[in-house]
Amino acid sequence: MNGSKKVVRARKGTATPQRDAIMKRPVNKAVISFSVTALLALLLVSGCSFPVGPVNRSHPFVQYRVTLKDHDLNIVRVRIDLFGSIGKTMRFVSPHGTWDRSPVPIGITALDREGRALSVTEGEGDWIVEHGGKDFSVYYDVVLTVENRYSPDIKTMLSFIDHDRCRLLGGDLFIMPAEAVSEGVVVDTAIFPGMPVCSAWAGTGTRITVPSIGDLPSTVVVSGNYRLFRRWAGQTELVMAIASSWTFHDEELLEVIERIVTSETALFGSSPHERYLFVCDRNPIKGYRGFNLYGVHFTGSIVLLLDTKLDRSQLFDTPMAIVAHEFFHNWNGETLRPRTDEFLWFTEGVTVYYSYKTLLDANIITPEQHRRNRDLIAKRYMENSYLEAVPIGEAVNSDLGDKDLVNLLYDGGFLAAEALDAHITEITRNRIGLIDILRMMYEEAGGTTYIDEEALTAAVRRLSGHDISGFLHEIIHRPAPSALTGTQQSS
Ligand SMILES: [Zn+2]
């Protein structure tokens, strides 16, 4: 592991997941992805900060260990060891603040090294251990069961334990010290004793080293019966952990992923992480209303939950936009984050736009498939019941309950990205496109940055000398703007 490099990249605040569900439509097979809840969560999560300090040996060292307590009930036991405690007490907090998605630690206890019980005071989403300056351990259990597969929990509870394999997401399991701890958090996962684990971070055997405590909630660890593949796409290392049986060969999916990663990384010149873990498994959601394809992006990890009935031909069709979409969030979503809900259209719409463009550029879909898909999106936008009432800058829907509103955000966002790209290309006489603006903002960010209408306008002005504020205002704040509906209204 390149420790020093990771320190530079350590983000303030917890790493923030982007989550998307892609649902195959029974009628037109077009795909839509949505992650509004997640992005609201992202904004919430970003609001609470975890200490990510410079390397400081005087900070306590923390180590986590996860074991299986009850396989039938999906209960795991978490043990947190603290070495080099400072002061008299340590406060632990939930990875998501007081957000209701937080893990619920059951029977939390703390012991010193001699096995004596220490006092633990539970507050509103926090736990204070009175350690008196000694090293100590905290123990608790967590139930990793999602009771209702249609509940919003499915979008966050990504952890899963089967008889032969498990997939764990840090944010589902771990409470975290609220004080500065040393860089390099060891996580030992011994759900299946002796079985090695795999994650986006470096590790050996059942143990991985998470660069900083802020990266813990977004850390995905898999263990057990996964088939592992490793590839290099330029400077970027790809690891694919795949389980279940499919109509395609593992290598065929790997090839698609590799082409997408190569293509998108080329757009930006580099990727935010050196190593990526793609976890592919069957989607546990059953039933006609479920998501057939579901993708989630957590910094260096991308979880793809696919329908086992997914036909091999779909590997060369628009459903693979799920891979391109999640990977594109590396830049637009993770590095460039929307400052407010009003800018979600950009995070999602631009990502949808480039996900299909990537499939086309990487020869995964044909120009004909691309055009047909684009037309379906435009048609659905024109038929949206909110078209004349809600501008895309207000198409925010916190619980994904209103499908039309979600569609307006994604479809309108896609068309807005397309119109914006065309507009920038036109005013700069083919010199600059939207991707050049994104690349510049990514390079300038040097880590994470928050973007909004003003930042985008300023970036276009810096790179091209042109002012797009009027154009942008029109497409974001006016319902059914002519630039998106294709109608030739003069204004
Ligand atoms: Zn998305």
Residues whose N, C-alpha, C, O or C-beta is under 5 A from the ligand:
A	BS01	ZN	R19 D20 S35 E348
